[in-house]
Amino acid sequence: MKIKTLLRFLNPKSLILRLMAAVSFATVLIFLCFGLYMEHTVKIHFEEMDMYELNLVLNSVKSDLGKTNGAYMLQSSFTPILSAHPNVFICIEDKDGNIVYMSKNDGGALPALIAKNRFLQNEKIYILNEGENYYRMLSSAAGENTAKITVGMDINFHQHYIHHFRASLWFATLIACFIAVITSFLVIYFGFKAVKNISKKIQEITTERLNTRLDDKRAPVEFKSLILSFNKMIENIEDVFERQSNFSADIAHELRTPISSLLTQIQITLNHARDADEYKETLYSNLEELEKMSKMVNDMLFLSSCEQQAILKDEVDLGEEIFKTVEYFGVLAEEKNLTISVQGSAFKIIGNKEMIRRAAANLISNAIYYAKENSVISITILADEKSLQISNETQSHVCKENIERLFDRFYRVQNDRNKKSGGSGIGLAIVKSIVKVHNGEIHASYNDGVITFKIEF
């Protein structure tokens, strides 16, 4: 099992492998830059230290040359300098390029090396001779009797130290990179273990177990936001499934009653011979049921079109649409001795005029149907808040659960599903869809027998 897990991680498409490669590359790059910087710093330090000593010797040689009258006195003059700087050698050339004085006797290798290379004044340079010895030299113009002074020093010790430092540094870099790779693998592996647990929990969620939620309390901080978002999504899906299930049951119930009524009436009529008037009466009764079914289907089609992207291009005067709707339902309100009061100042929105008109009609007809007789239906239009509010005293008691489900399809407060209004039970669902298409919100509230619907655009 562990081998399979390892092979899965070594897959080129593995995210863990990619992260490990990225971390390893970054670690190697950092240590490489650090190593090069350290090596460069050490070289600069040795160079500055050597050049300081060579400049000190060169100045002393120049000072002593001014006090010396002959070449035979050079040996005794430079002895204190060479004693103070045992690693330094001095070479003095005349104007013809002949070496007048050479402090170091190495079998002629250094004089040949100096004669072979013509140094510029105050130039610093590494010279590698046949014996693989390194020297740092500094040349300068001399006095009247001599042409050039060259001072130099053996820097083999420095070179050996730099080579050893470089080898040690690369070895340390290799070890550090190895440790970084192993550490990154362990950190990433155990970090992704939480993802594996979350994935396993998600796999347990099915249509029958939509109530399952991920536990954000025991998850890493980095995944809490993701888990909360996922739980919210599952909650919405569960709500949609529940609504869909209720919708299927409701539409079956709504269609079963008129279909059963039609079947019963037709069967009874066909049992015995009837006269023309009885057949006509049966047909009228069937027509009434079919009209209800047709209205229900039309409402469902309209609701479906509302839930799709609507064309919002009309400039709709909300106050004008409300007044037209109130005037249209005036006769129906008078039959129940209802008074419709419209207050506030109108405002305009960009939307679909037909849809806004349908939403206003559904809300006002719903208020008229459920309002108590001899009561007032209050309509308030607030231009500052861009809102519309419709309130009325209702005949039915509305509890909190009813309020939350008022905008569901086919939902009615009455348990007996009174059909006297001829309503299909999806009027408020249509209103909610229309408001949503217009980027608005609709809320319902119930207090002391008064139900209020408020739309905010």
C-alpha positions, 0 to 999 in steps of 0.5 A, a space after each residue: 500500500 505504501 509503495 502504491 502511495 509513493 508511486 502515486 506521489 511520483 506521478 508527474 501530474 501529482 501536485 505533491 511532486 510539483 510542490 516538492 520540485 518547486 520547494 527543492 528548486 527554490 532551496 537549491 537556488 537560495 543556497 547556490 546564491 548564498 554559496 556564490 556570495 560567500 565565496 565572492 566575499 571571502 575572495 574580496 576579503 583576501 584580496 583587500 588584505 593582500 593588497 593592503 600588505 603589498 601597498 604597505 611594502 611598496 611604499 616602504 621600498 620606495 622610501 628606502 630606495 630614495 635613501 640608498 645610493 647603490 644597488 649593493 645596499 638594497 639587500 641590507 635596506 630591505 631586510 627589515 621589510 622582508 622580516 616584517 613581511 616574510 611572505 612578500 618578495 621584492 623585484 626591482 628592474 632597471 630602465 633596460 628591463 634587467 632585474 637589479 634586485 630579487 629578494 626570493 631565490 626560487 631557481 629563476 622561476 619568478 624572474 622569468 615569470 615577471 619578465 614574461 608578464 608586463 604589468 601596468 602600474 598598480 595592477 593586481 593580478 593572479 599569476 599561475 606558474 608551471 608549479 601551480 603556485 599562485 601569486 598576487 603582484 603589484 607594480 609601480 614606477 620607481 626612481 631615477 636609477 630604477 624603472 619599475 618595482 614589483 612586489 608580490 606574495 605567495 597566495 597558495 594558502 589563500 587558494 587552498 582555503 578557498 578551494 576547501 571552503 568551496 568544497 565544504 560549502 557545496 557539501 553543506 548545500 547538498 546536505 541542506 537541499 536533501 534535508 529541505 526535500 525530505 522536510 518539504 515532502 513530510 510537510 506537504 504529505 501531512 498537510 495534504 492528509 487533511 485534504 484526503 480526509 475532506 475528500 473521503 468525507 465528500 465521497 460519503 455525500 449522496 442524494 440520500 445523505 445531503 444532510 452530511 456536513 464537513 467538520 470545520 472545527 478540526 480542519 486546518 485554518 487554511 481549509 476552514 473557508 473552503 469547508 464553510 463554502 462547501 457546507 453552504 453549497 450542500 445546504 443550498 443543494 439540499 434545499 433545492 432537492 427538498 423543494 423539488 420533491 415538495 414541488 413534485 408532490 404538490 403539482 401531482 396533488 394539484 392536477 389529481 383533483 381536476 383530473 379526478 373530477 373530470 373522470 368522475 363526471 364523464 363516467 357518470 354522464 356515460 352511464 345513462 342516456 342524457 338529454 342535451 341540457 345535461 350533456 351541456 351542463 357536464 361540458 360546462 363543468 368540464 370546461 371550468 376544470 380545464 380552464 383551471 388546469 390551463 391557468 395553472 399550466 400558463 402560470 408554470 410557463 410564465 414562472 419558468 420564463 421569469 427564472 430565465 434571463 429576462 430582457 430588462 429594457 423598459 423604463 417602468 414607472 412603479 407608481 403608475 403601474 400600481 395605480 393601474 392595478 388598483 383601478 383594475 381590482 377596484 370592483 373586486 375590492 368593493 365586493 368585500 368592502 375593502 379600501 385600498 390606500 396608496 401612499 408615498 412618491 413614485 419612482 422609476 426602474 429599468 426592467 420588464 413592464 409586463 413582469 412588473 405589472 404581473 407582480 403587482 397584480 399578483 400581490 394586490 389580488 392576493 391581498 384582496 382575497 385573504 384580507 378581512 372584510 371591511 379592512 384596509 389594504 395599505 400600499 406604500 411606495 418609498 422613492 428614497 428606499 426604492 421599495 414597495 410595501 403592501 399590508 393588510 389584515 389577513 383572515 388566516 393565522 400565519 406562523 413563522 414556518 408559513 412565512 418562510 414558505 409563502 413563496 414556495 410553489 403551490 404552497 397555501 396557508 389553509 390546510 384545506 387548499 381552498 380553491 374558491 379563488 381559482 388560484 393556482 398557488 404559485 402567484 407569490 412564487 411568480 412575484 419572487 422570481 420577477 423581483 429576483 430577475 430585477 435584482 431586487 428582494 422580497 420579504 414577508 412579515 406577520 404581526 398581530 394579524 397584519 401581513 406585510 410584503 416588502 419589495 426592495 429594488 
